[in-house]
Amino acid sequence: MRAHTKKRVQTFFIFLIITATAMFVECDVYFPDKIKIFYGENIDVREGSPYTVHIAASGTMEANGEYDAAVKLFGLIPVKNVEVDVLPATEIVPGGKTIGIKLFTRGLMCVGTEKLTGEGGQTIDALKDADIKNADMIMRVNGAELHTVEQFGKIVSESEGKPLTLSVERSGEQMEKTLTPVKTKDGYKLGIWVRDSTAGIGTLTFVDKKTNLYGALGHPITDVDTGALMPVEQGSISDTKIVDVKKGQRGEPGELCGLFDQSGADRGVIMKNTTQGIYGVIESGYDVGVSQEPVPVASKAQVHTGKAEIYANVEDNKVEKFEVEIVKIMKHAVDDKNMVVNVTDKRLIDKTGGIVQGMSGSPILQDGKIIGAVTHVFVNDPKRGYGVFIENMLENLNEINKVQ
């Protein structure tokens, strides 16, 4: 009898230890070391959670203030200390309108290399000892800054086979490479394929009416061949008109087909291309979407699973509201995949199949606040896709504000 009781007690304590460990791990996952909220917000804890957050503040919390907080289990047992950063309440105008995007790179991006055939028919590798890699940015040749593919080609073709010194940037590191052009039947060449620009269609996410700064896409503009983020030298956004939709299907993402404004008028400039989208200045009074009225910004601490809506432009230049559902939230993710969005609106499903290319940047709203933007579609389920937190996008905007 005693042995049986002892075994039951041991089992109980093992169960208790496992349960406590699981709860501590869950707490660490759910509550990051630093929580950002906008002034006037509460730190929401999901319904039914055993955790509560107690902020050590005397009196009313102020914007631009930092406070210590304790996460407690059942309101009694402290399990973690976190820092709460209170930001000024922010309002921005949600977008939803498709925009034409033209971007010119800072330097030339290497998108491929090849061996060359010399005048005598022999195969020559001009890059054998140079260690030039895809996604390297070629910034200068013999000290001269590079801006276009044509400029680079002209320098190589007029080199007369003399060695060229290339200033290369790779992952922030600067290096010098010396290459000797090879004379082929078509003139002097190096065997490097480069790119200086890209263009496409995306969606405007928001505009700050106080500063005329905007954010769009929610994900980076990357090179189609290398997948590398393309650094901006200059770029612009313009009006577009959606003329057709390639409907998304399982295993085959759909696409918005649009035309750039034929007048060629730019509506804004691109100043930054980041992992959470593109940012810059837009013309004052630009018609961004459903309304010109700003709405409150929600911190990621306020985002929850459940009903939401997106603003999207899937026909002509008309922006509409469509119902979606937030089905999963990844609050610790720092890239452009912070939540999973499921399209529930029959109108959008009938028109596009769900989320399609070109909708990246469509703002997501929940409880009357803007919470993020659509960024990617699931290849095997076009009704689902990823979204980025608006809080993460605004951090990029703050960096522009600092340098203006």
TORPA-709385 format. One line per 2 residues: number of its first residue (from 1); for each residue x, y, z of C-alpha. Coordinates in steps of 0.5 Angstrom, whole numbers. Last residue first. Example, Ala and Ser with C-alpha at 12.3 -4.5 7.8 and 13.67 -1.06 7.14 Angstrom:
2
2 = 27 -2 14; 25 -9 16
# end
This chain:
404
404 = 30 128 -87; 35 123 -84
402 = 31 121 -77; 24 121 -81
400 = 27 115 -86; 29 111 -80
398 = 22 112 -77; 19 109 -83
396 = 23 103 -83; 20 102 -76
394 = 13 103 -79; 13 97 -82
392 = 15 93 -76; 9 96 -73
390 = 4 94 -79; 6 87 -77
388 = 7 83 -84; 2 78 -87
386 = 2 71 -90; -2 67 -94
384 = -8 63 -95; -14 63 -100
382 = -9 61 -105; -7 54 -102
380 = -1 50 -105; 3 56 -107
378 = 1 60 -100; 1 67 -102
376 = 6 72 -99; 6 79 -96
374 = -1 82 -94; -1 88 -89
372 = -1 90 -82; -5 91 -76
370 = -9 97 -78; -15 99 -73
368 = -22 99 -73; -22 92 -70
366 = -18 89 -75; -15 92 -81
364 = -10 89 -86; -7 93 -91
362 = -6 90 -98; 2 91 -99
360 = 3 84 -103; -4 84 -108
358 = 0 84 -114; 1 77 -114
356 = -5 73 -112; -9 72 -105
354 = -16 68 -106; -18 65 -112
352 = -18 72 -116; -25 74 -117
350 = -29 68 -114; -25 68 -108
348 = -25 76 -107; -33 76 -108
346 = -33 70 -103; -30 73 -98
344 = -26 68 -93; -19 69 -95
342 = -15 66 -89; -9 70 -87
340 = -3 67 -83; 1 72 -79
338 = 8 75 -78; 11 73 -84
336 = 15 79 -87; 21 78 -83
334 = 22 79 -75; 18 73 -73
332 = 17 73 -65; 9 75 -65
330 = 8 69 -70; 0 69 -70
328 = -4 64 -74; -12 64 -76
326 = -13 71 -78; -19 71 -82
324 = -21 75 -88; -27 79 -91
322 = -26 84 -97; -26 92 -97
320 = -25 95 -104; -20 99 -108
318 = -22 101 -115; -17 102 -120
316 = -19 97 -126; -21 91 -122
314 = -17 87 -116; -15 93 -112
312 = -15 91 -105; -17 93 -98
310 = -16 87 -93; -21 85 -87
308 = -21 82 -80; -24 76 -76
306 = -21 72 -71; -14 71 -69
304 = -11 77 -65; -7 83 -66
302 = -6 88 -60; 1 86 -58
300 = 3 87 -65; 1 94 -64
298 = -5 97 -67; -5 104 -71
296 = -11 108 -71; -14 110 -77
294 = -13 116 -82; -19 119 -87
292 = -17 119 -94; -22 113 -95
290 = -22 107 -99; -16 107 -103
288 = -10 112 -103; -12 118 -107
286 = -6 122 -107; -7 129 -103
284 = 1 131 -102; 5 127 -107
282 = 8 121 -104; 15 120 -100
280 = 19 114 -99; 18 106 -97
278 = 19 99 -100; 17 93 -96
276 = 19 89 -90; 25 86 -92
274 = 27 93 -94; 28 97 -100
272 = 28 105 -98; 28 112 -101
270 = 22 110 -107; 19 117 -110
268 = 12 118 -111; 7 120 -116
266 = 11 119 -122; 7 121 -128
264 = 9 117 -134; 2 119 -138
262 = 1 112 -140; 0 110 -132
260 = 3 103 -132; -2 97 -134
258 = -4 92 -130; -5 84 -129
256 = -6 82 -122; -3 75 -121
254 = -5 68 -119; 0 63 -116
252 = 0 56 -119; 0 50 -114
250 = -7 50 -112; -10 55 -116
248 = -10 63 -117; -14 67 -122
246 = -10 71 -127; -13 77 -126
244 = -14 83 -132; -14 90 -134
242 = -12 93 -127; -10 100 -128
240 = -4 103 -125; -1 110 -122
238 = 6 111 -121; 12 109 -116
236 = 19 112 -117; 26 109 -116
234 = 33 112 -114; 39 108 -112
232 = 36 103 -108; 39 96 -106
230 = 36 90 -109; 35 84 -104
228 = 37 78 -107; 33 72 -110
226 = 39 71 -115; 35 71 -121
224 = 29 75 -120; 32 80 -116
222 = 29 82 -110; 24 88 -108
220 = 23 86 -100; 16 85 -97
218 = 11 89 -94; 9 91 -101
216 = 8 99 -99; 10 104 -94
214 = 8 112 -95; 11 118 -92
212 = 7 124 -94; 9 127 -87
210 = 3 129 -83; -2 125 -88
208 = 2 118 -86; 1 114 -92
206 = -1 106 -92; 0 100 -95
204 = 0 101 -103; 0 95 -107
202 = 5 92 -112; 6 92 -119
200 = 13 91 -123; 19 94 -125
198 = 27 92 -124; 33 96 -125
196 = 41 95 -126; 42 88 -127
194 = 49 84 -129; 51 78 -133
192 = 59 77 -132; 63 74 -137
190 = 68 79 -138; 68 81 -145
188 = 72 85 -150; 69 84 -157
186 = 64 80 -161; 69 75 -164
184 = 72 75 -157; 77 78 -153
182 = 77 77 -146; 77 82 -141
180 = 82 82 -135; 80 82 -128
178 = 82 85 -122; 77 85 -116
176 = 77 90 -110; 73 89 -104
174 = 68 92 -99; 64 88 -94
172 = 56 90 -93; 54 83 -95
170 = 58 83 -101; 60 90 -104
168 = 65 90 -110; 70 95 -113
166 = 72 92 -120; 79 94 -122
164 = 80 93 -130; 86 89 -133
162 = 87 92 -140; 84 88 -146
160 = 83 94 -150; 78 97 -145
158 = 73 100 -150; 69 94 -149
156 = 69 93 -142; 68 101 -141
154 = 62 100 -146; 59 94 -142
152 = 59 98 -135; 56 104 -138
150 = 50 100 -142; 49 96 -135
148 = 47 103 -132; 50 106 -126
146 = 57 105 -124; 62 110 -121
144 = 69 111 -124; 74 108 -119
142 = 77 103 -124; 70 100 -125
140 = 66 102 -119; 60 99 -115
138 = 59 92 -117; 54 89 -112
136 = 55 82 -111; 48 78 -112
134 = 51 72 -116; 59 71 -114
132 = 65 74 -117; 71 70 -114
130 = 76 73 -118; 81 68 -119
128 = 77 64 -125; 73 70 -127
126 = 76 71 -134; 75 63 -135
124 = 77 62 -142; 75 57 -147
122 = 79 57 -154; 76 58 -160
120 = 82 62 -163; 78 69 -162
118 = 76 67 -155; 70 63 -152
116 = 68 66 -145; 66 62 -139
114 = 60 65 -136; 57 69 -130
112 = 50 70 -127; 46 76 -123
110 = 51 80 -121; 48 87 -119
108 = 50 93 -121; 51 99 -117
106 = 46 103 -113; 40 99 -116
104 = 34 103 -120; 27 101 -118
102 = 21 102 -122; 14 101 -118
100 = 7 101 -121; 2 102 -116
98 = -4 98 -114; -9 102 -109
96 = -10 98 -102; -8 104 -98
94 = -10 105 -90; -9 112 -88
92 = -4 113 -82; -6 114 -74
90 = -1 114 -69; -1 114 -61
88 = 6 115 -58; 10 109 -56
86 = 10 106 -49; 16 101 -49
84 = 14 95 -44; 20 91 -41
82 = 19 84 -39; 20 80 -33
80 = 18 73 -33; 15 67 -28
78 = 12 71 -22; 7 67 -19
76 = 0 70 -16; -4 73 -22
74 = -6 66 -24; 1 66 -27
72 = 5 72 -27; 8 76 -32
70 = 12 82 -29; 12 89 -32
68 = 18 94 -32; 16 101 -36
66 = 19 105 -41; 16 112 -43
64 = 15 115 -50; 8 116 -49
62 = 6 116 -41; 3 111 -36
60 = -1 114 -31; 0 114 -24
58 = 6 110 -21; 8 105 -26
56 = 10 97 -25; 6 94 -30
54 = 3 87 -28; 1 82 -34
52 = -3 76 -33; -2 69 -35
50 = -7 63 -34; -10 65 -41
48 = -17 63 -42; -18 69 -47
46 = -11 71 -50; -7 77 -46
44 = -8 84 -49; -3 89 -46
42 = -7 95 -46; -7 101 -51
40 = -8 108 -50; -1 110 -52
38 = 2 105 -57; 5 98 -55
36 = 11 95 -55; 13 89 -51
34 = 20 87 -50; 23 80 -47
32 = 18 77 -51; 11 74 -48
30 = 8 68 -52; 14 64 -53
28 = 17 65 -46; 10 64 -43
26 = 9 58 -47; 16 55 -44
24 = 14 57 -37; 8 53 -38
22 = 11 47 -41; 16 47 -35
20 = 10 47 -30; 6 42 -33
18 = 12 37 -34; 14 39 -26
16 = 7 38 -24; 6 31 -28
14 = 13 29 -25; 10 31 -18
12 = 4 27 -19; 8 21 -21
10 = 12 21 -15; 6 22 -11
8 = 3 16 -14; 9 12 -13
6 = 9 13 -6; 2 11 -5
4 = 3 5 -9; 9 3 -5
2 = 6 5 2; 0 0 0
# end
